[in-house]
Amino acid sequence: MPKLTAAIEREASSLRDALEEHSRRYYVLDDPTVSDAEYDEMFRRLVEIEETYPQLRSPDSPTQRVGAPPAEQFASVAHARPMLSLDNVTSAEQFLEFDERVRKQAGASALVEYMAEPKLDGVAVEIVYEGGVMAVASTRGDGVHGENITANVKTIRSVPLRLDQSERKWPVPSRLDVRGEVIYARDAFESLNRQRAEAGESLFANPRNAAAGSLRQLDSRITAARPLDVYFHGVGIVDGSELGSFVELFAALASWGLKINPLNQFCPDAAAVIAYFEKLGVERDELPFEVDGVVAKVNSFAVQRQVGEVSRSPRWAVAFKFKAQQGRTRIRDIVPSVGRTGVITPVAELEPVAVGGVTISNASLHNMDEVERKDVRIGDMALIERAGDVIPYVVKIIPEERTGKERRFRMPSTCPVCGAPVIREEGAAAYRCIGLQCPAQLRESVRHFASKHALDIDGLGEKLVAQLVDRDLVKDVADLFSLTLEQVIDLDRMAEKSATNLLNAIEAAKGASLPRLINGLGVPQVGEHVAGLLAEEFGSLDALAEADEERLLEIREIGPQIAREVVAFFSAETNREVLERLRAAGLDPRLESKKRSSGPLLGKTLVLTGALSVPRDRAGRAIADAGGKVTSSVSKKTDFVVAGSDAGSKLEKAQRLGVEVLDEAGLCRLLGVDEL
């Protein structure tokens, strides 16, 4: 180990301070002062120093946010002061009654003012800072004991690992138990559910469930990959601080680098709270996070003590709840809806119902897994929920109201829009139309076909594609090559020069390489890398179109799912028609295979299974360099199966078929090397 110098110690300390400050400015203040690249470079340098000198790695280092190894279970944490729940009110009249009780208990001379905050629909947590450094983070649990989720909370970028001590007015307490709400922003939540639907995983019902599920991951690396956020709103123990109100508390918390909701508002009386509640109710659908009401708290801590609390809730605070954005209605029908990428979503057609001030007649059922999990049937009575501008969805059905006439929904085998085959990817929830001519997904198909990593047609952007499709000038990607100057010049914002440039770019695209053309076709599961593998293996679209699954599985990195997608795509009659028209337009690139003509494994097919001492890619490259090829599945055509530790079904299949099995040493002997 190199010698640790004072200069290295100073550099590490300086980097830690700088990274914490830049994180605070980015995630808390929304006012970054360095680029992402500069931040990443500082972070990499700190990682390098801490790996070289482990003694410099501290619990509050920014490098410790990335996630720890999985925990076996969550330990229990006792809250020094109970985390109480709040009583609810649902109308202005009820809130005025609450205000009257507070004033009576506080006494005639007390000044009753309020702090009003959005009631975030998230997960309550407590973080204990000792000497300004995070010590432990926990869930609320039963209010007395919670779960230790320190490793997970450390991954949340808006949570400081060390409090800022630069503000002289508010010295950092020797101990601070700060409470907050961990949330999942709306955009991030929708993105997460889309990813889970495509992966065939169950969906989170709402952002709160997503936040809770993320916080309670035993593997904090999963939490680190999810964009959680937090807003702090209260405290338990605060040692060494003379704070007298929520106004002062929020100023102090902000000075210590703790994120405070910018929508918090001081209200001098109950009327101001009601006005705030009504204003937030109007704006709630436009907010970046879910809110289900307003929390109103007596501002003065002295008045709070006078008012007191009961065993489960304070008398000086209340949750002023919005009316639920839910409704009950009957499902008239379930219809398959084809999205822009070909994914088919079951949509419930409803008897119209008012939800959150909007009349709802359709609700998303997300995918078939959700339909089956919730046992949703045509004719069911269902609970519908609406959140913001998101399409409403079915929360659950009410089986007690079934009549026996309800019918199950079945996903169609052909696209309801274009008639092309519908396939379901193995292990995924999504059903997908694979038709190149499908009007429902035509815009996205054409846009992808013309994109930089496909045929790279300069000038053919999203807005122009929309015009071509909407005017029926392009019904599939092959139509691009029959466009005329008269048709293009008639489009919005197109002059003769720009129209000519576009047609020239389309003409130039006829010279696209085979990998680019395969990628541009948009075959599910086939991106740039796989398109290159297929092009090199088959050399032409004709040869690729005739390949069966067994032939495709002989290609290294091509697994059963990709093989099925490719065969299904090129088997569809509508797609074959488009390919024929592309050939007629002059797109028929060929690629000479670059296969080796020598090597100890020339012409041999191998399958790798189990854990090897090196990554499989490295072993695969060694085999390819020796003239062999690696495939994903075992068949009678397989020459060798290389079995590492914990080999499974592929080893069993090899033994059944009589395929020769090698260990890693046996492979090395074939390759003529001592090690991979």
MARPA-499006 format. One line per 4 residues: their letters; for each residue x, z, y of C-alpha. Coordinates in Angstrom, 3 decimals. Each point is the difference from the previous one (the first is absolute). Layout:
BEGIN
A = X,Z,Y; ...
END
This chain:
BEGIN
MPKL = 0.000,0.000,0.000; 1.374,-0.894,3.461; 0.921,2.905,2.237; -2.855,1.334,2.134
TAAI = 0.969,0.006,3.652; -1.562,1.530,3.068; -0.688,-3.505,1.309; -2.075,-0.834,-3.110
EREA = -1.958,3.264,0.365; -0.727,-0.810,3.637; -1.076,-3.541,-0.888; -2.393,1.254,-2.711
SSLR = -1.508,2.572,2.357; -0.357,-2.588,2.746; -1.673,-2.484,-2.366; -2.453,2.622,-1.243
DALE = -0.960,0.910,3.559; -0.330,-3.632,1.049; -2.098,-0.997,-3.015; -2.370,2.939,0.482
EHSR = -0.417,-0.884,3.667; -0.607,-3.679,-0.746; -2.527,0.930,-2.719; -1.808,2.267,2.460
RYYV = -0.110,-2.716,2.642; -1.243,-2.587,-2.513; -2.502,1.998,-2.069; -1.143,2.686,2.458
LDDP = 0.430,-1.397,3.515; -0.469,-3.700,-0.897; 2.909,-0.718,2.379; 2.992,-1.283,-2.033
TVSD = 3.303,-0.510,1.798; 1.993,-1.702,-2.777; -0.767,-2.941,-2.260; -0.835,0.402,-3.673
AEYD = 3.335,-1.596,-0.851; 1.918,2.532,2.116; -1.917,2.882,-1.594; 0.677,-1.374,-3.481
EMFR = 3.708,-0.337,0.739; 0.226,3.633,1.165; -1.940,1.108,-3.061; 2.281,-1.938,-2.354
RLVE = 3.076,1.536,1.635; -1.393,3.532,-0.419; -0.797,-0.685,-3.659; 3.552,-1.274,-0.479
IEET = 1.486,3.155,1.557; -2.221,2.357,-2.006; 0.768,-1.788,-3.262; 3.718,0.249,0.709
YPQL = -0.203,3.613,1.199; -2.993,1.641,-1.783; 0.735,3.317,1.706; -1.242,-1.568,3.256
RSPD = -3.437,-0.763,-1.441; -2.511,2.468,1.477; -3.696,0.579,-0.829; -1.017,-1.211,3.454
SPTQ = 2.006,-3.241,-0.190; -2.089,-3.159,0.540; 1.424,-1.290,-3.285; -2.004,2.635,-1.866
RVGA = -3.309,-1.623,0.914; 0.178,-2.735,-2.592; -1.441,1.942,-2.918; 1.245,2.354,-2.687
PPAE = -0.229,-0.368,-3.806; -3.420,0.749,-1.518; -1.086,3.630,-0.138; -1.568,1.390,-3.162
QFAS = -2.707,1.752,1.993; -0.712,1.412,3.449; 0.940,3.615,0.574; -2.439,2.330,1.782
VAHA = 0.639,1.000,3.619; -1.649,2.981,1.706; -1.030,-0.571,3.618; 1.193,2.831,2.253
RPML = -3.346,-0.283,1.770; -3.040,-1.557,-1.694; -0.835,-3.612,0.825; -3.675,0.418,0.793
SLDN = -2.716,-2.639,-0.177; -2.453,-0.763,2.814; -3.746,0.332,0.285; -1.875,-3.203,0.868
VTSA = -2.522,-1.041,2.626; -1.643,-3.424,0.106; -1.834,-0.146,3.332; 0.450,0.867,3.658
EQFL = -2.642,2.712,-0.360; 1.910,1.663,-2.833; 3.258,-0.169,1.954; -1.637,1.667,3.001
EFDE = -1.182,2.764,-2.319; 3.613,0.402,-1.213; 1.203,0.165,3.620; -2.594,2.646,0.802
RVRK = 1.199,2.167,-2.933; 3.619,-0.348,1.115; -0.820,1.067,3.556; -1.993,2.978,-1.227
QAGA = 2.816,1.182,-2.274; 2.699,-0.632,2.641; -1.778,1.987,2.687; -1.499,-0.921,3.345
SALV = 3.356,0.039,1.814; 1.799,-2.331,-2.443; 0.852,-3.550,1.045; -1.098,-2.172,-2.929
EYMA = 1.737,-3.377,0.038; 0.554,-2.376,-2.905; 2.575,-2.304,-1.506; -1.740,-2.981,-1.634
EPKL = 1.759,-2.143,-2.615; -1.005,-2.863,-2.296; -0.846,1.418,-3.424; 2.351,-2.077,-2.113
DGVA = -1.099,-0.867,-3.513; 3.259,0.913,-1.711; 1.753,2.745,-1.941; 0.802,3.382,1.562
VEIV = 3.616,1.152,-0.392; 2.190,2.827,1.235; 3.706,-0.377,0.731; 2.233,3.044,0.445
YEGG = 3.071,-0.405,2.223; 2.657,2.703,-0.129; 2.656,-0.108,2.689; -1.432,-3.377,1.015
VMAV = 0.585,-1.564,-3.447; -2.761,-0.941,-2.443; -0.091,2.571,-2.797; -3.184,-0.697,-1.926
ASTR = -3.122,-2.156,0.239; -3.225,0.665,-1.858; -3.611,-1.092,-0.364; -2.809,2.250,1.215
GDGV = -1.179,0.617,-3.570; -2.543,2.817,-0.035; 1.103,1.114,3.464; 2.134,2.844,-1.370
HGEN = 2.227,-1.924,-2.419; 0.965,-3.661,0.115; 2.284,-2.372,-1.907; 3.643,-0.504,0.930
ITAN = 0.273,-3.638,1.112; 3.212,0.347,2.016; 1.760,-2.994,-1.590; -2.985,-2.233,0.724
VKTI = -0.544,1.145,3.583; 3.681,-0.633,0.728; -0.646,-3.705,-0.604; -2.519,-0.191,2.894
RSVP = 1.915,-1.531,2.888; -2.019,1.695,2.728; 0.850,3.462,-1.364; 3.261,1.361,1.461
LRLD = 2.343,1.596,-2.507; 1.497,1.960,2.902; -1.785,1.008,3.196; 1.199,-1.229,3.366
QSER = 1.549,2.885,1.919; 0.814,-1.819,3.240; -3.023,1.204,2.009; 0.933,3.300,1.679
KWPV = -3.590,0.846,0.977; -1.087,0.324,-3.649; 2.783,1.525,-2.141; -0.305,-0.821,-3.710
PSRL = -1.417,3.052,-1.840; 2.074,1.685,-2.690; -2.962,-0.727,-2.283; -2.792,-2.478,0.547
DVRG = -2.884,-0.601,-2.419; -1.562,-3.181,1.382; -3.196,-1.555,-1.353; -0.964,-3.639,0.098
EVIY = -1.941,-2.824,-1.608; 1.744,-2.650,-2.082; -1.822,-3.325,0.297; 0.048,-3.583,-1.212
ARDA = -0.600,-2.463,2.841; -2.827,-2.496,-0.517; 2.138,-3.154,-0.115; 2.450,1.581,-2.423
FESL = -2.869,1.247,-2.170; -1.588,-3.437,-0.259; 3.388,-1.508,-0.866; 0.575,2.661,-2.676
NRQR = -3.363,-0.656,-1.640; 0.593,-3.770,0.036; 3.328,0.528,-1.768; -1.584,2.349,-2.542
AEAG = -2.845,-2.445,-0.673; 2.462,-2.842,-0.606; 2.017,2.247,-2.325; -3.094,0.989,-1.967
ESLF = 0.190,3.627,1.135; -2.982,2.152,0.988; -0.805,0.007,3.711; 0.003,2.971,2.341
ANPR = -3.511,0.719,1.270; 1.144,0.732,3.571; 3.142,0.714,2.073; -0.264,3.734,-0.664
NAAA = 0.174,-0.559,-3.753; 2.964,-2.316,0.507; 1.808,2.645,2.060; -0.760,2.723,-2.556
GSLR = 1.079,-2.185,-2.899; 3.228,-0.899,1.767; 0.835,3.608,0.905; -0.561,1.243,-3.538
QLDS = 2.353,-2.434,-1.708; 2.417,1.799,-2.300; 2.485,-2.768,0.794; 0.627,0.205,3.743
RITA = 1.513,-3.475,-0.037; -3.558,-1.300,-0.368; -1.041,2.057,3.034; 2.968,-1.383,1.943
ARPL = -1.275,-3.541,-0.584; -3.365,0.774,1.614; -0.405,0.029,3.815; -1.446,3.482,0.470
DVYF = -0.287,1.493,3.464; -0.786,3.472,1.331; -1.462,1.691,3.082; 0.560,3.714,0.618
HGVG = -2.826,2.137,1.349; 0.652,3.708,-0.600; 2.330,2.787,-1.106; 0.153,3.059,-2.211
IVDG = 3.090,2.152,0.633; 1.947,-0.669,3.213; 2.884,2.478,0.375; 1.508,0.425,3.435
SELG = -2.451,-2.049,2.040; -2.234,0.968,2.911; -2.669,-2.689,-0.293; -3.384,0.850,1.502
SFVE = -2.221,-3.038,-0.674; -0.360,-3.273,-1.827; 1.028,-1.848,3.157; 3.324,1.844,-0.094
LFAA = 0.297,-0.258,-3.784; -0.378,-3.778,0.004; 2.555,-0.337,2.793; 2.439,2.146,-1.999
LASW = -0.604,-1.846,-3.277; 0.590,-3.336,1.717; 3.238,1.279,1.546; 1.215,0.994,-3.485
GLKI = -0.591,-3.541,-1.261; -3.289,0.647,-1.821; -2.597,-2.754,0.315; -3.138,0.867,1.967
NPLN = -3.104,-2.181,0.076; -0.108,-1.765,3.390; -3.821,0.147,-0.084; -0.028,3.798,0.218
QFCP = -1.856,1.090,3.158; -0.350,3.235,1.940; -3.684,0.708,0.715; -0.953,2.619,2.619
DAAA = -3.432,0.645,-1.540; -2.430,-0.921,-2.781; -1.428,-2.950,1.943; 3.456,-1.586,0.119
VIAY = 0.359,0.419,-3.773; -3.335,-1.731,-0.579; 1.014,-2.854,2.297; 3.304,-0.331,-1.881
FEKL = -1.886,-0.028,-3.316; -2.339,-2.779,1.178; 2.893,-2.088,1.383; 2.008,0.337,-3.209
GVER = -3.075,-0.925,-2.038; -0.202,-3.307,1.862; 3.730,-0.696,-0.392; 0.496,1.249,-3.570
DELP = -0.217,-3.419,-1.666; 2.818,-1.285,2.208; 2.393,2.874,-0.726; 3.015,-0.629,-2.264
FEVD = -0.964,2.963,-2.185; -3.175,1.393,-1.561; -1.772,2.792,1.893; -3.177,1.735,-1.081
GVVA = -0.638,2.135,3.053; 1.569,2.239,2.635; 1.692,3.387,-0.407; -0.783,2.275,2.951
KVNS = 2.166,3.126,0.362; 0.006,2.728,2.620; 3.083,-0.744,2.085; 1.112,3.570,0.859
FAVQ = 1.680,1.935,-2.832; -1.061,3.276,1.637; -3.644,-1.080,-0.022; 0.421,-1.150,-3.627
RQVG = 1.126,3.500,-0.985; -3.000,1.471,1.798; -2.414,-2.340,-1.800; 1.659,0.590,-3.378
EVSR = -0.569,-1.613,-3.367; -1.864,0.510,-3.256; 1.525,-0.119,-3.463; -0.012,-3.792,-0.363
SPRW = -0.130,-1.413,3.543; 0.796,0.861,3.625; -2.898,0.743,2.323; 1.850,-1.721,2.866
AVAF = 0.154,-3.525,-1.500; -2.510,-2.422,-1.486; -0.072,-3.500,-1.492; -2.454,-2.135,1.974
KFKA = -0.780,-2.666,-2.646; -1.142,-3.580,0.490; -2.968,-1.206,-1.993; 1.102,-1.341,-3.370
QQGR = 0.588,-3.747,-0.135; -1.734,-0.223,-3.342; -3.355,-1.210,-1.217; -2.023,-0.477,-3.198
TRIR = -1.376,-3.358,-1.027; -0.756,-2.256,-2.967; 2.437,-2.626,-1.309; -1.970,-3.244,-0.144
DIVP = 2.743,-2.070,-1.596; 3.745,-0.189,-0.606; 1.647,-3.302,0.903; 3.598,-1.229,-0.398
SVGR = 1.669,-0.743,3.356; 3.124,-2.187,0.086; 2.634,1.114,2.514; 2.606,-2.093,1.791
TGVI = 2.604,0.599,-2.718; -2.402,-0.790,-2.841; -0.634,3.627,-0.952; -3.640,0.455,-0.993
TPVA = -1.623,3.191,1.258; -3.364,1.249,-1.259; -2.242,0.695,3.010; -3.219,1.995,-0.149
ELEP = -2.975,-1.562,1.789; -2.078,2.914,1.304; -3.435,0.752,1.259; 0.879,0.348,3.724
VAVG = 0.853,3.569,1.005; 1.132,1.551,3.302; 3.427,1.643,-0.312; 1.825,1.358,3.033
GVTI = -2.253,-1.928,2.360; 0.548,-3.333,-1.768; -2.353,-1.741,-2.454; 1.852,-0.654,-3.256
SNAS = -1.045,-2.663,-2.512; 3.250,-0.521,-1.950; 2.597,2.383,-1.419; 3.309,-0.638,-1.738
LHNM = 0.466,1.037,-3.619; 3.754,-0.832,0.223; 0.610,-1.215,-3.568; -1.378,0.114,-3.545
DEVE = 1.899,3.181,-0.846; -1.845,1.772,2.809; -3.339,-1.448,-1.118; 0.586,1.298,-3.520
RKDV = 1.461,3.348,1.068; -2.990,0.743,2.243; -2.400,-1.675,-2.459; -1.650,-1.995,2.796
RIGD = -2.935,-2.142,-1.148; -2.361,-2.453,1.652; -3.086,2.003,0.977; 1.800,3.340,0.400
MALI = -0.681,2.416,2.846; 3.387,0.565,1.668; 1.723,2.046,2.686; 1.604,-2.336,2.562
ERAG = 2.736,0.951,2.453; 1.236,-1.782,3.091; 3.233,0.794,1.828; 0.809,-1.842,3.222
DVIP = 0.084,-3.772,-0.262; 0.853,0.104,-3.695; -2.562,-1.632,-2.288; -2.236,2.746,-1.409
YVVK = 0.504,1.024,-3.605; -1.937,1.693,-2.787; 1.068,3.639,-0.261; -2.011,0.679,-3.159
IIPE = -3.232,-0.853,-1.723; -2.872,2.455,-0.594; -0.727,-0.227,-3.746; -2.967,2.390,0.226
ERTG = -1.968,-2.751,1.745; 0.544,-2.680,-2.644; -3.155,-1.610,-1.400; 1.523,-1.736,-3.015
KERR = -0.266,-3.437,1.616; 3.530,0.088,1.443; 2.400,-2.777,-1.117; 3.767,-0.056,-0.391
FRMP = 2.104,-2.467,1.983; 2.316,-2.424,-1.780; 2.853,-1.784,1.755; -0.431,-3.802,-0.350
STCP = 2.503,-2.028,-2.017; -0.037,-2.800,2.581; 0.217,0.195,3.781; -3.452,0.178,1.646
VCGA = 1.313,-2.147,2.873; 2.024,-2.785,-1.653; -0.532,0.341,-3.750; 3.707,0.435,-0.812
PVIR = 0.996,2.524,-2.696; 0.049,3.700,0.892; 2.806,2.039,-1.550; 0.866,3.670,-0.048
EEGA = 3.653,0.928,0.181; 1.123,2.330,-2.756; 0.034,3.618,1.112; -1.659,-0.864,3.337
AAYR = -3.484,0.611,1.313; -0.261,-3.324,1.814; -1.794,-3.086,-1.275; 1.240,-3.156,1.705
CIGL = -1.138,-3.593,0.451; 2.924,-2.355,-0.619; -1.537,-3.146,1.500; 2.151,-1.933,2.472
QCPA = -3.178,-1.546,1.418; -1.926,3.248,0.409; -1.532,-0.024,3.514; -0.057,3.802,0.110
QLRE = 3.786,0.212,-0.120; 0.923,-3.379,1.433; 1.390,1.210,3.322; 2.418,2.373,-1.685
SVRH = 0.976,-2.607,-2.606; 0.837,-2.595,2.661; 1.794,2.522,2.186; 2.156,1.132,-2.926
FASK = 0.668,-3.610,-1.070; 1.346,-0.797,3.489; 1.922,3.261,0.464; 3.738,0.310,0.572
HALD = 0.838,0.916,-3.595; -2.193,-2.751,-1.462; -0.212,-3.525,1.477; 0.997,1.247,3.478
IDGL = -2.308,-2.302,2.007; 0.988,0.667,3.604; -2.955,0.380,2.368; -2.624,0.637,-2.665
GEKL = -0.893,3.553,0.996; -2.975,2.215,-0.725; -2.218,-1.231,2.855; 0.617,-3.655,-0.773
VAQL = -0.669,0.566,-3.700; -3.305,1.655,0.929; -1.045,-3.076,2.011; 0.918,-2.420,-2.784
VDRD = -1.994,2.002,-2.546; -2.984,0.721,2.254; -0.351,-3.712,0.857; 0.175,-0.989,-3.681
LVKD = 3.134,-2.065,0.598; 1.849,1.983,-2.672; -1.820,1.021,-3.179; 3.197,0.702,-1.963
VADL = 3.743,-0.151,0.669; 0.257,-3.651,-1.100; -2.262,-1.023,2.907; 2.797,0.873,2.425
FSLT = 1.838,-3.179,-1.016; -2.918,-2.297,0.847; -0.580,1.293,3.554; 0.016,-2.684,2.693
LEQV = 1.118,0.102,3.618; -3.610,-0.497,1.151; -1.167,3.037,-1.995; 2.811,2.282,1.172
IDLD = -0.023,-0.987,3.666; -3.688,0.934,0.145; 0.792,3.662,-0.780; 0.036,2.663,2.707
RMAE = 3.219,0.217,2.029; 1.490,-3.075,-1.665; 1.474,-2.858,2.007; 1.427,-3.245,-1.383
KSAT = 3.559,1.346,-0.077; -0.861,3.258,-1.760; -2.265,-1.863,-2.446; 2.778,-2.474,-0.781
NLLN = 2.487,2.848,-0.491; -2.356,1.688,-2.444; -0.506,-3.177,-2.044; 3.761,-0.549,-0.055
AIEA = 0.489,3.563,-1.275; -2.599,-0.596,-2.731; 1.755,-3.226,-0.982; 3.347,1.804,-0.134
AKGA = -1.534,2.629,-2.309; -0.281,-2.694,-2.697; 3.702,0.543,-0.541; -0.454,3.679,-0.857
SLPR = 1.927,1.307,-2.994; -1.714,0.839,-3.276; 0.400,3.806,0.467; -1.617,-0.215,3.447
LING = -2.893,-2.078,-1.306; -0.655,2.372,-2.909; 0.085,2.968,2.374; -2.326,-1.798,2.425
LGVP = -2.669,-0.546,-2.638; -0.746,3.723,0.124; -0.101,0.666,-3.722; -0.817,3.728,-0.376
QVGE = 3.111,2.091,-0.770; 2.295,-2.961,0.822; 2.084,0.521,3.124; 3.279,-1.545,1.158
HVAG = 2.158,1.529,-2.715; -2.281,-0.821,-2.941; -0.624,-3.494,1.416; 3.761,-0.568,-0.105
LLAE = 0.181,1.136,-3.625; -2.848,-2.319,-1.001; 1.484,-2.944,1.882; 3.390,0.418,-1.633
EFGS = -1.505,0.370,-3.473; -2.467,-2.914,0.082; 1.388,-2.375,2.620; -3.393,-1.478,0.987
LDAL = -3.615,0.909,0.673; -1.111,-2.096,-2.976; 2.154,1.969,-2.430; -1.063,3.327,1.506
AEAD = -3.683,-0.957,-0.161; 0.272,-0.646,-3.745; 1.784,3.258,-0.888; -1.849,2.542,-2.108
EERL = 0.381,3.787,0.136; 2.477,0.135,-2.874; 2.274,-2.518,1.728; -0.204,1.883,3.309
LEIR = 0.841,3.315,-1.665; 3.312,-1.459,-1.102; 1.123,0.050,3.643; 1.894,3.014,1.190
EIGP = -2.071,2.156,2.392; -3.277,-1.701,-0.941; -2.337,2.543,-1.568; -3.448,-0.338,-1.604
QIAR = -1.905,0.437,3.268; 1.881,-2.761,1.848; -0.234,-2.261,-3.049; -3.792,0.393,-0.161
EVVA = -0.379,-0.633,3.735; 2.093,-3.194,-0.134; -1.830,-1.408,-3.035; -3.411,0.822,1.488
FFSA = 0.925,-1.599,3.333; 1.255,-3.284,-1.435; -2.831,-0.164,-2.557; -2.706,0.012,2.693
ETNR = -1.404,-3.521,0.357; -0.498,0.359,3.764; 3.655,0.958,0.431; 1.160,-2.948,-2.119
EVLE = -1.947,-2.324,2.291; 1.784,1.406,3.047; 3.398,-0.319,-1.685; -0.729,-3.645,-0.854
RLRA = -0.849,-0.718,3.632; 3.206,1.719,1.131; 1.978,-2.281,-2.322; -1.854,-3.019,1.369
AGLD = 0.940,1.109,3.522; 3.671,-0.012,-0.976; 0.625,3.647,-0.973; 1.614,-0.095,-3.433
PRLE = 3.383,1.721,0.319; 2.331,0.275,-2.972; 2.709,2.530,-0.691; 2.889,-0.401,-2.382
SKKR = 0.436,3.084,-2.167; 3.299,1.851,0.445; 0.196,1.327,-3.516; 3.376,0.871,-1.451
SSGP = 1.530,-2.300,-2.622; 2.236,2.606,-1.608; 0.362,3.710,-0.721; -0.173,2.406,-2.955
LLGK = -3.789,0.339,0.368; -0.757,-3.669,0.737; -3.556,-0.797,-1.042; -0.731,3.584,-1.054
TLVL = -3.097,1.907,1.126; 0.228,3.762,0.476; -2.448,2.761,0.888; 1.127,3.255,1.669
TGAL = -1.934,3.190,-0.696; 0.602,3.699,0.636; 2.514,1.594,2.374; 3.508,-1.481,0.148
SVPR = 3.069,1.484,1.655; -0.268,-2.644,2.745; -2.972,-1.491,1.859; -1.780,-2.717,-1.971
DRAG = 0.700,-2.574,2.713; 3.704,0.507,-0.559; -0.364,-0.395,-3.771; -2.167,-3.078,0.553
RAIA = 2.617,-1.613,2.238; 2.670,0.598,-2.632; -2.182,-1.689,-2.619; -0.765,-2.948,2.313
DAGG = 3.709,-0.393,0.820; 0.618,-0.248,-3.761; -2.545,-2.840,-0.329; -2.918,2.075,-1.310
KVTS = -3.357,0.794,1.510; -2.044,3.195,0.223; -3.754,-0.083,-0.599; -2.660,2.664,0.392
SVSK = -1.681,-0.077,-3.399; 1.102,-0.056,-3.624; -0.975,-2.975,-2.182; 1.292,-1.826,-3.057
KTDF = 2.110,-2.093,2.374; 1.877,3.107,1.218; 3.587,0.129,-1.304; 0.907,3.568,0.931
VVAG = -1.717,3.121,1.325; 2.365,2.332,1.866; -1.402,3.529,-0.355; 1.080,2.838,2.242
SDAG = -1.224,3.585,-0.120; -3.774,0.631,-0.107; -0.716,-3.568,-1.160; -3.677,-0.457,-0.759
SKLE = -2.413,-2.673,-1.199; 2.424,-2.907,0.441; 2.394,1.615,-2.470; -2.838,0.547,-2.459
KAQR = -1.106,-3.630,0.330; 3.573,-1.244,-0.536; 0.249,2.015,-3.199; -3.348,-1.398,-1.209
LGVE = 1.087,-3.597,0.679; 3.472,0.490,-1.453; 1.771,-0.660,3.330; 3.562,1.326,0.078
VLDE = 0.290,3.195,2.062; 3.182,0.850,1.920; 1.049,3.103,1.844; 1.943,-0.270,3.257
AGLC = 3.337,0.000,-1.829; -1.224,-2.861,-2.205; -0.918,-2.037,3.081; 3.455,0.633,1.454
RLLG = 1.574,-1.281,-3.211; -2.038,-3.201,0.233; 1.047,-0.421,3.619; 3.635,0.765,-0.817
VDEL = 0.228,2.832,2.526; 0.719,3.722,-0.217; -2.920,0.993,2.219; -2.806,-1.591,2.029
END
